[in-house]
Amino acid sequence: MKLPVVDAQGNVVREIEAADEVFGIEPNRWVLHQAYVAQMANRRAGGGHTLRRGEVRGSTRKIRRQKGLGRSRQGSIRAPHHVGGGIAHGPKPRDFSQRLPKQMRRLAIRSALSAHAAAGEILVVEALVPPEPKTKLVAELLEGLGISRTALLVTGEHEPVLHQAARNIPFVKAMPAAYLNVVDLVNAHRVLMTEDAVRKAEALWGGANLKPRRGNRTAEVA
């Protein structure tokens, strides 16, 4: 498929060829959803910790005798209904992480990129990296492109100048192509890439990294 290359004013100056297996597949919505949920779950700390009645400090002596006083039956002061007692059914440290197979993670990223490409939300920008680390330059570029919502700025390699210039804009996130992930792609309304980023994405998630379909594997010739 072809992706438009635009200048700082949003004018299409040319088009480049992009690999169909990365930017032109039919998005797998089920895998995309599962990858999104897994990545969000992996961010959870799961560090909630409460003390149960057997863990709090305090005597285990029965507060008063069982019968004869006309009052309620009570055990130790560690019971959950007493002030300073243990917590009933409280949270304990827990691992929320989910593991996805490598091929599913790659398919999810290709699906997200293809969905953006099909909707015309991927633009290849010629002068995406500003000459100076100034937020004003990135803001003027986004204004020229007519972007006022969540945008993802993707470069081939890490660009410290772009990262410093874009980090003060709340709805903009800059990253190299190798750091692309499902959550950032799904949350972004526009994806701005350099041509190097497109080639990097093709190398990472296309070509030799594609899982061969069953029945299409060629026999190795000794």
Secondary structure, DSSP 8 states (H G I E B T S, - for coil): -EEEEE-TTS-EEEEEE--HHHHSS---HHHHHHHHHHHHHHT---------TTTS-S--S-SS-SSSSSS-----TTSTTSTT---TT------------HHHHHHHHHHHHHHHHHTT-EEEETT-S-SS--HHHHHHHHHHHT--S-EEEEESS--HHHHHHHTTSTTEEEEEGGG--HHHHHH-SEEEE-HHHHHHHHHHHSGGGS---TT-------
